Amino acid sequence: MPPLTLYGCSFEVFGRVQGVFFRKYTEKQANNLGVRGWCMNTATNTVKGELEAPLGPLNEMKEWLKTKGSPASRIEKVEFSPTKEISNYSYNGFTIRK
């Protein structure tokens, strides 16, 4: 079986996404899907980060960021960088950065 092709992108989520456990839920969802990367709060009240995974889980995670988030969050919009093929993972798992 050939190895799965990996893809990566960055994201930024706008709306009510700080103080509502958004990063914690994002970490849990990413780990459930096997997506690697990180997320963090920004000074402009958004959450940004990076994702790395095979295309299926990556797209599932992107959809979750656009439509679900944490129960108390209110997502107004999400911006993603273009999805690019990557040769290897850059991260060992998914983490929350301070």
JORA-V744854 format. One record per residue. D_LAST is the distance of its C-alpha to the last C-alpha in Angstrom with 2 decimals. Layout:
d_last: <D_LAST/D_LAST>
This chain:
d_last: <38.66/36.80/33.04/30.99/29.94/26.19/24.57/21.27/19.88/16.91/16.43/15.43/16.26/17.89/19.19/18.13/14.91/12.54/13.47/15.46/13.48/13.39/10.36/12.04/15.35/14.29/13.22/16.54/18.60/17.48/18.33/21.58/22.54/21.64/19.32/16.88/13.85/10.26/8.73/6.08/7.29/9.35/11.38/14.33/13.46/13.20/11.11/11.44/11.52/14.25/16.90/19.54/22.55/26.30/27.38/28.20/24.88/23.04/25.27/24.90/21.10/21.60/24.16/21.97/19.27/22.24/24.13/22.39/18.71/18.24/21.47/20.57/19.08/21.40/20.87/22.80/22.27/20.30/20.67/20.80/21.66/24.93/24.79/25.83/27.36/25.55/27.35/24.77/21.36/18.57/16.27/17.42/15.97/13.31/9.73/6.61/3.79/0.00>
